[in-house]
Amino acid sequence: MMESLDRSKAVINLGKRLVTELNLGDDLLAQWMAHVIAERMAAAERASSETRASAQHDCSQAILNLWEHRNSLPSHVRPFRKLEPLLRTLASLDVDSGTRFRYFPLHPSDEELEDVEVPAQQLLTAAVSLDYTARVLIQYLLSAATQEAAENAAPWVDAAIDAEADAALEVRIVKFVSGGENAPVAEELARKALLDKIEKLETFSRLAIDVAAEFRNQLDSPAEDEDSHDA
């Protein structure tokens, strides 16, 4: 009973946040939805002891039903509207696919690489390492660009979790932006992970410069050959 009461309060708190958000601006549909939710909450508060449980259930269902359609609300009152540019960017980059390699289902295993000649082996291993490093860079840039949006979304995520409402995608996005900073990782492990990222980024930088130089040589070669032929 106590757990049910705690959840009911959490759902009401989520409803209050939704009502406040929906009343922003002059959208008539949003204001009507805010009015409906506010009426349900008021009815639950006024209900007699005999009808209170039913009124609270109806109120909670209305709030949770509205929450399920949060991304269909008018754009200026959607709870996670500030995260939407990040969501579109992630979708276009496909950088939130865990350890999966972006271009193929999985990168080659050590056993598969055993049959590959050493120079090619090194290049394939470097490609996988660069893919990881690119993700580090992208995550850093997205985190820097959307830190404010993630901070704005955090109270909504907390309220949804307390109410046991679905917010799985938003939780993943906020964690992605934070880079897992809140995870209970030992300080030494975190330091080693950071040093590993630094090493890979420096390798990435050197390789990028070398490849850029090679491309420039290819760009310059035709002009040099043509000048030699004309002479």
C-alpha positions in Angstrom: 0.0 0.0 0.0 2.8 2.4 0.9 4.6 1.7 -2.4 1.4 2.3 -4.3 0.9 5.6 -2.4 4.4 6.7 -3.1 4.0 6.0 -6.8 0.7 7.8 -6.9 2.4 10.9 -5.4 5.2 10.6 -8.0 2.7 10.4 -10.9 0.9 13.5 -9.5 4.2 15.3 -9.4 4.8 14.4 -13.0 1.3 15.6 -13.9 2.0 18.9 -12.2 5.1 19.4 -14.3 3.1 18.5 -17.4 0.3 21.0 -16.5 2.9 23.8 -16.0 4.6 23.0 -19.3 1.3 22.8 -21.3 0.2 26.2 -20.0 3.2 27.8 -21.6 2.3 29.9 -24.7 -1.2 30.2 -26.2 -1.8 26.8 -27.8 -5.4 26.0 -27.2 -5.0 22.2 -27.5 -2.2 22.2 -25.0 -4.1 24.4 -22.6 -7.2 22.1 -22.9 -5.0 19.1 -22.0 -3.6 21.0 -19.1 -7.1 21.8 -17.9 -8.2 18.1 -18.2 -5.2 16.9 -16.1 -5.6 19.7 -13.6 -9.3 18.8 -13.2 -8.4 15.1 -12.6 -5.9 16.0 -10.0 -8.3 18.3 -8.2 -11.0 15.6 -8.3 -8.6 13.1 -6.7 -7.8 15.6 -4.0 -11.5 16.3 -3.3 -12.6 12.7 -3.4 -14.2 11.1 -0.4 -12.5 8.1 1.2 -14.9 5.8 -0.6 -14.1 7.1 -4.1 -10.5 8.4 -3.6 -8.8 5.2 -4.8 -10.8 5.2 -8.0 -10.3 9.0 -8.6 -6.5 8.7 -8.0 -6.4 5.7 -10.4 -8.2 7.7 -13.1 -6.0 10.7 -12.5 -2.8 8.6 -12.8 -4.0 6.9 -16.0 -4.7 10.3 -17.6 -1.3 11.6 -16.7 0.5 8.5 -17.9 -1.5 8.4 -21.1 -0.5 11.9 -21.8 3.1 11.1 -20.9 3.1 8.3 -23.5 2.2 10.9 -26.2 4.7 13.5 -24.9 6.6 13.6 -28.3 3.3 14.2 -30.1 2.6 17.4 -28.1 3.0 20.8 -29.8 6.7 21.4 -30.3 7.0 24.4 -27.9 5.6 22.4 -24.9 7.2 19.0 -25.4 9.2 18.1 -22.3 12.3 17.0 -24.1 12.2 19.5 -27.0 15.7 20.8 -26.3 17.1 17.3 -26.7 15.5 16.8 -30.2 18.4 18.3 -32.2 20.7 15.9 -30.4 18.3 13.0 -31.2 18.3 13.9 -34.9 22.1 14.2 -34.9 22.5 10.8 -33.2 20.2 9.2 -35.7 22.1 10.7 -38.6 25.5 9.6 -37.2 24.4 6.3 -35.6 26.9 6.8 -32.8 24.7 5.4 -30.0 25.0 1.7 -31.1 27.2 0.6 -28.2 30.2 -1.5 -29.2 28.8 -2.3 -32.6 30.9 -1.2 -35.6 29.0 1.4 -37.7 29.7 0.0 -41.2 29.3 -3.8 -40.5 27.4 -5.7 -37.8 30.7 -6.5 -35.9 34.3 -5.6 -36.4 36.6 -8.6 -37.3 37.7 -10.9 -34.5 41.3 -11.7 -33.7 40.7 -15.2 -35.2 39.5 -13.7 -38.4 42.5 -11.4 -38.6 45.0 -14.3 -38.3 44.5 -15.2 -41.9 45.1 -11.6 -43.1 48.6 -10.4 -44.1 50.3 -8.2 -41.4 50.2 -4.9 -43.3 46.4 -5.3 -43.9 46.0 -6.6 -40.4 47.5 -3.4 -39.0 45.3 -1.2 -41.3 42.1 -3.1 -40.3 43.0 -2.8 -36.6 43.7 0.9 -37.0 40.4 1.4 -38.7 38.5 -0.1 -35.7 40.6 2.0 -33.3 39.8 5.1 -35.4 36.1 4.3 -35.3 36.3 4.2 -31.5 38.3 7.5 -31.4 35.8 9.2 -33.7 33.1 8.2 -31.3 35.1 9.8 -28.5 35.3 13.0 -30.5 31.7 13.0 -31.5 30.5 12.3 -27.9 32.7 15.2 -26.6 31.3 17.6 -29.2 27.7 16.6 -28.7 28.1 16.8 -24.9 29.6 20.3 -25.1 26.8 21.4 -27.5 23.9 19.9 -25.5 24.9 20.1 -21.9 22.3 22.7 -21.1 19.6 20.6 -22.8 20.6 17.6 -20.8 20.5 19.6 -17.5 17.0 20.8 -18.5 15.9 17.2 -19.2 17.3 15.7 -16.0 14.3 16.8 -13.8 11.9 15.4 -16.3 13.8 12.1 -16.4 13.9 11.9 -12.6 10.2 12.6 -12.3 9.4 10.0 -14.9 11.6 7.4 -13.1 9.9 8.1 -9.8 6.5 7.7 -11.4 7.7 4.5 -13.1 6.7 6.0 -16.4 8.6 5.1 -19.6 11.7 7.3 -20.2 14.2 4.7 -21.5 15.3 6.7 -24.5 15.7 10.0 -22.7 17.7 8.2 -19.9 20.1 6.8 -22.5 20.4 10.2 -24.2 21.2 12.0 -20.9 23.7 9.3 -20.0 25.3 9.6 -23.4 25.7 13.4 -23.1 27.2 13.1 -19.6 29.6 10.4 -20.9 28.7 8.2 -17.9 30.2 10.7 -15.5 27.8 9.6 -12.8 28.6 5.9 -13.0 30.3 4.5 -9.9 33.7 4.0 -11.5 36.8 3.9 -9.3 39.0 6.9 -9.7 42.0 4.9 -11.0 39.9 3.1 -13.6 38.5 6.5 -14.8 42.0 7.9 -15.0 43.2 4.9 -17.1 40.2 5.2 -19.4 40.9 8.9 -19.9 44.6 8.3 -20.6 43.6 5.6 -23.1 41.3 8.1 -24.9 44.1 10.7 -24.9 46.5 8.2 -26.5 44.0 7.2 -29.2 43.1 10.8 -29.9 46.8 11.7 -30.4 47.3 8.7 -32.7 44.2 9.8 -34.6 45.7 13.2 -35.0 49.0 12.0 -36.3 47.4 9.6 -38.7 45.0 12.2 -40.0 47.9 14.5 -40.7 49.8 11.7 -42.6 46.7 10.8 -44.7 46.0 14.4 -45.4 49.6 14.8 -46.7 49.2 11.7 -48.8 46.0 13.1 -50.3 47.8 16.4 -51.0 50.6 14.6 -52.8 48.0 12.8 -55.0 46.4 16.2 -55.7 49.7 17.8 -56.6 51.1 14.9 -58.7 48.9 15.4 -61.9 50.0 19.0 -62.1 53.6 18.1 -61.7 53.4 15.3 -64.4 51.6 17.7 -66.8 54.3 20.4 -66.4 57.0 17.8 -67.0 55.3 16.5 -70.2 54.9 20.1 -71.5 58.6 20.7 -71.0 
